[in-house]
Amino acid sequence: MISPGNKRPADAETTWTERLREADPVVREPRRAFDVGEGLRRLAADAGYVPSAPTPAAGST
C-alpha cells in the first residue's frame, strides 16, 4: 500500500473519500452545512484581526 503522503493531493483525497465511503455508518459523521464566509470572519475575530460581530439580541428579528 502506498501512503497518502506519496501520492498527488488529488489521489490522496480520492483515497480518503473512498475510505470514508466504505466506513461503517455508525462511525461516519454526516457532513454538515458550513458557511465559509462566517467561518473566516470568526477565525479573524478570534485572532484579533477584526472586532467580533455583535450577536443578535434574544427575541429580535
N, C-alpha and C positions, 0 to 999 in steps of 0.2 A: 504494500500500500504506500502510495506517495503522500507525504504530509501536505496539508493545505498550504504551508509556507513555501513549498517548492513549485507551486502551480501559479499560473497567472491569476490575478484577482478575480476575473470573471469565472474561471474554472473553480476556484476555491469557493466562491459564493454558490455556484451550482452544487458543489459537493454538500455544503451546509444546508441548502434548500432541500436537497434530496434526503438528507438525514432527518431533517425536521418533518418532512412529509411522511417518512416511514416510522416516525416515533409514535409510541402508544398515545392515544388521545388523552389518557389520564395524566401524562406528564407534559403534554403540549399545552401551552397557553395560547388562547386565540389572540390574533392581532387586534390591537385597539386603535381607534382613530387618534391621530396626532396632528395638532396644528403646529406646523413647523415655525411659523412666524411667532406664535405665542411662546413656544419653547425657546427660541433665540432671544426674545425680549426678556424672558425670565432669567436665562443664563447671564445676559448682560446686566440685569438689575442685581442679581446675586453677586456678580463680580465687582459691582460698584461703578460700572461704566455709565449707567444711566439711573435716574431715580426710579424707585419701584412704582408701578402703576397703582393708582388708587383702587381699592376693592369696592365694588358696588355695595351700597347700604342695604341692609335687610329690608325686604318689602318694596324696594324701589324697582321700577321697570325701565 
